[in-house]
């Protein structure tokens, strides 16, 4: 109980501070790159305050100068985000659910600094968001999406993928990078506000090319990405079992 209260207090204070700073400094970095730096400091401080170690594997597979569409599993409301901000070294933004952008200060900072809201219940609006995202990737900005569309069951298991993220990849013609975050579901389980202990491991897979592939190959691409993520998750589970 005390750890949870401490975690939420620390999280609220740091989130307010760094989000407000992102808004105040927006005029100096209208592309939002300064905000991305703040987000990484925010994430590092929260994990450090809670004593949560983070291990990152697979960065060497990526070209620092390339543009990618990162696709990650999603097991925890917040801790996946902290881990991914620190794991992904590229200049990137996220496509996030629209409701987050209505949170005072935090949501406003997301919008001002170039993160993209998506309303999956409104098909036309969602299509427009994905088109805008493809334009940004063609302009050199990497993006992070959660192809499951919502938080999964944890333990390395994946929900069925939504098709929109793969339309986006094919439209933009950028490589997809499969990413798996492990351990966050034990720190904060789905549907619970309790914050526990644990370690986080992020595994980054090899890029999967989309250039020259058409919409007819969408299903095959979805399966290829899914298999890559399942393999990354299995490796994480095996490593944790060996450590135990």
N, C-alpha and C positions, 0 to 999 in steps of 0.2 A: 504493500500500500504506500509506504513512504517513498519507495523508489519510483513508483508511478507518479505520485504527486510531484516529486523532484523533477522527473523527466518532462512532464507537461509544463511545469513552471519554466524550466530552462528552455524548452522548445518554444513556448510562447514569447518569452523575452527576446531570444535570439532571432526568431522569425520576424517579430515586429521591427527590431533594430535594423536588420539587414534589408528587409523589404522597404522600409522607410528610406534607408540610405540609397537604395536603388532608384526610388522615385525622385529623391532630392538631386541625385547626380545624373538623371536621365539626359538633361541638356548637354552634358559633356560626353555622352556616349549613346547617341540615339539608335544605334544598331543593337544596343543591349549587351555588348561584349563586357562592359564593366560590371554589369549585373551578374553575368555568368561567373566572373571572378568572385563577387560577393557570395553567390550561391555555393561555390566550392568552399569558401571559408566558413560559411554558415553550417554546411554539412560536416566539415572537419571538426568544428568546435562542438557540435552536438554529440557526435560519436565519441569524442575525447572526454567530454563531461560525463558521459554515461559509461565510460570504460569499455566501449565496444570496439574490438579490433577488426580491421578490414584488410583482406588479402585480395589482390588483383592479379589475374593471370591472363596472358594472351595479347597484351598490348603490342608485342613485337610483331604480330601478324598484320598490323595496320600500317598504312602509309599516312604519315602525319599531314601531308599536303592534300590528301584525297577527300572527296565528299562522300559520305555514307548515309544510309538509312539504317540506324541501329534499331533492332527489334529485341525487346527483352520480355521475360516473364514478369509477373507482378504478384508478389505474395504478401506484401505489407503496405499499409496505407502510406506511411511516411518513410520507413527505413530503406525501402528500395530506392527511393528518390535520393536520399543522402548518399547511398553507395554509388549510384550511377553518376551523380554529379562529379564524384571523385574518380571514378573509373574511366570515364570518357574524357580524353584529353583534347578532343577536337572542339572547334567552335560549333556549337549545336544549340537547338531549341527543342522543346517537347510539344507534342500535340496532347492536350489534356482535356478532361471533361469540362464542359462549359460552366458547371456550378462552382468550380474552384475560383473562377474569375470574379465572382460576386463577393468573395470574402474580403472585408475591408483591409486595406493596406497591402496584404499579401496578394490578393487577386488582382488588385489594381497594378501592382508592380509587374506581375506576369504579363498582363496585357501591354503595358507601356514598353516592356523590354523584348517584345517579339514572340512570346509564346503563343501558340495557336489553340483557341478553344474549339471544341467539337461537340455538337449535340447529336448523338446517334439516333435520337428519337425523331429528328427532322432530317429526312433523307436529302432533300435539296440543299439544306444548309451544310450538311456533312460533306456533300460532293464539292461544294464551293470551297470549304476548308481544305480539302485534299488537293484541289487544283491550285490553291494558293501555296500550299506546302510544296507541291511539285515545282512551282515557279521559283521558290526560294532555294530548293536544292539545285536546280539548274543554274542558279546564281552563285553556288558555292557554299551554301549553308547546310550542314548536316542536321539531321533530325532524329529524334528518339520517339518511338511509338511502342505501345503495348498491344501486340496483335490479338491477345485474348479479349481485349476490350474492357476487362474488369479484373479484379483480384482473383487469382486462382486458388486452388485448394491447398497449395503448399506441398512440401516434401518432394519437390521435383516433378510433380504432376502438372500437366498443362490442360487448360480448357481448349475447346475448338477455337481455331483462329477466325477472326473476321476478315472478310475479303477486301475491305477498303484499303488496308495498309499495303496490300499487294498490287492493287490498282495503282496506288501512289508510286510504288517502286518501279513498276513497268513504265508509268508515264514519265517519271523523272529520268529513268535509265541509269540510276546510280546503284552501286553494289549494296546488298543487304548484309549487315553484320549481325549474326545471332549472338545474343548475350543472355547469360543465365545468372541470376542472383540467388544465392543459397544462404539459408540461416535466418533471414529476416522474419519468416513466419513463426519462428520460436521466440523472437524478441517481442513481437506484437502480432498476435493471431487475428485472423479475419473476424470482424464483429466484436472485438474486445478493445477496451481502452487501456488494459493493463500493459505495462512495459516491463519486460523481464530482462534476463541476461542472455548473452550469446555472442557468437562471432559471425561475421559476414564474409562470404567469399563471392567474388565476381569473376566469372570465367567468360572471356571474349573469344568467339570463334573466328574462323577464317572467312573473309568476305565472299559472298555468293554473287556472281555476276548477273546482271539483268539486261545489259545492253544487247540489243538485237533480238530480244525475246518479246513475243507478242502476247496479246491477251489470251490467246488459245493455250498458252503455256502457264497460265496463272495457277491452275490446280497443282501442276507438277512443281512449280516454284514454292507453293505453300507447303507441300509435302517435303521438299528438300530442306526448307528452313526449319520445319518442325523436327525432322530427323536430326538436324544439327543441334537444335536446342535440347532435344531428348538426350543426345549423347553427352552434351556438356553437363546436363543435370545429373546424369548417371555417374559421370566422373566425380562430381562434387559429393554425391551420396556415398560413393565407394571410398573416397578420401576421408570423409567424416567417420565412416564405419571403421576404417583402419586405425584412425586416431583413437577411437573409443576402445 
